[in-house]
Structures are given as structure tokens and as C-alpha cells.
Amino acid sequence: RELLSLHADHVIEGMTVAAFAVGATRGFLYLRAEYPFLVAPLLAKLDERRRAGLLGNSVRGAFDFDVELRVGAGAYVCG
């Protein structure tokens, strides 16, 4: 919760770099349903990065990678 509320951009950027390194095309952010106040800011951050060419098809002209936000109830281990 703290990383996603304070440093979401860094988390998503790290996911993107890791995806490039291993050839992944999809990433997932899991958010517990107990934190609904983070949904809108995270979706906005993902959209902002897509508009900037940092997510989606042809990230910086190099590879495809996108992140999906998944919200669900669950235990600590679900993340």
C-alpha cells in the first residue's frame, strides 16, 4: 500500500524495466479491496504512462508491455 500510494511511478517503471529484461508483455498490480482510495490514482498513473509511450504497444519503440490493475479481497499473500 505504501509503495503504491507514494511511489507508484517507480514501481511501474521497475516493472517495465524487468519486463524488458525477461521479455514479459504483461504485468499485474494487485490491490486489496480495502484500499479503494488508491484505485483512481493508480488507473490515472497507468493512463498517463500509456499516453507518454511508457506502457502499451511499442514502449519507446522497443517492446510491448502493459500493466493491469487487479483489485480483490484476500490475505497478505495475495499480493
C-alpha positions as CSV (number, residue, x, y, z in Angstrom):
1,R,0.0,0.0,0.0
2,E,2.7,2.5,0.9
3,L,4.7,1.9,-2.3
4,L,1.7,2.2,-4.5
5,S,0.4,5.3,-2.7
6,L,3.8,7.1,-2.5
7,H,5.9,5.7,-5.3
8,A,3.6,4.2,-7.9
9,D,5.6,5.6,-10.8
10,H,8.8,4.0,-9.6
11,V,7.0,0.6,-9.1
12,I,5.6,0.7,-12.6
13,E,8.9,1.8,-14.1
14,G,10.7,-1.0,-12.3
15,M,8.1,-3.5,-13.7
16,T,8.7,-2.1,-17.1
17,V,12.5,-2.5,-16.9
18,A,12.1,-6.0,-15.5
19,A,9.6,-6.9,-18.3
20,F,12.1,-5.7,-20.9
21,A,14.8,-7.8,-19.3
22,V,12.8,-11.0,-19.3
23,G,10.6,-10.5,-22.3
24,A,7.3,-10.1,-20.5
25,T,4.5,-8.3,-22.2
26,R,2.0,-8.1,-19.3
27,G,2.3,-7.1,-15.7
28,F,-0.2,-7.0,-12.9
29,L,-0.6,-4.8,-9.8
30,Y,-2.7,-6.4,-7.1
31,L,-4.5,-4.1,-4.8
32,R,-6.6,-5.3,-1.9
33,A,-10.2,-4.1,-1.9
34,E,-9.6,-2.5,1.5
35,Y,-7.8,0.3,-0.3
36,P,-10.4,1.7,-2.8
37,F,-8.9,5.2,-2.4
38,L,-5.9,4.0,-4.5
39,V,-7.8,2.7,-7.5
40,A,-8.4,6.0,-9.3
41,P,-4.9,7.4,-8.7
42,L,-3.3,4.1,-9.9
43,L,-5.5,4.0,-13.0
44,A,-4.7,7.6,-13.8
45,K,-0.9,6.9,-13.4
46,L,-1.2,3.9,-15.8
47,D,-3.1,6.0,-18.3
48,E,-0.6,8.8,-18.0
49,R,2.3,6.4,-18.7
50,R,0.4,4.9,-21.7
51,R,-0.1,8.4,-23.2
52,A,3.6,9.1,-22.7
53,G,4.5,5.9,-24.6
54,L,5.9,4.3,-21.5
55,L,3.3,1.5,-21.4
56,G,1.3,-0.3,-24.1
57,N,2.3,-1.2,-27.7
58,S,5.8,-0.3,-28.7
59,V,7.2,1.2,-25.4
60,R,9.7,3.7,-26.6
61,G,9.7,1.9,-29.9
62,A,11.4,-1.1,-28.3
63,F,8.8,-3.6,-27.0
64,D,5.2,-4.2,-25.9
65,F,4.4,-4.1,-22.2
66,D,1.3,-3.1,-20.3
67,V,0.1,-3.3,-16.7
68,E,-3.3,-4.3,-15.4
69,L,-4.7,-3.3,-12.0
70,R,-6.4,-6.2,-10.3
71,V,-8.5,-5.4,-7.2
72,G,-9.6,-8.2,-4.9
73,A,-10.1,-9.2,-1.3
74,G,-7.6,-11.5,0.2
75,A,-4.8,-12.1,2.5
76,Y,-1.4,-10.6,2.6
77,V,0.0,-13.4,0.5
78,C,-2.3,-12.5,-2.5
79,G,0.0,-9.6,-3.4
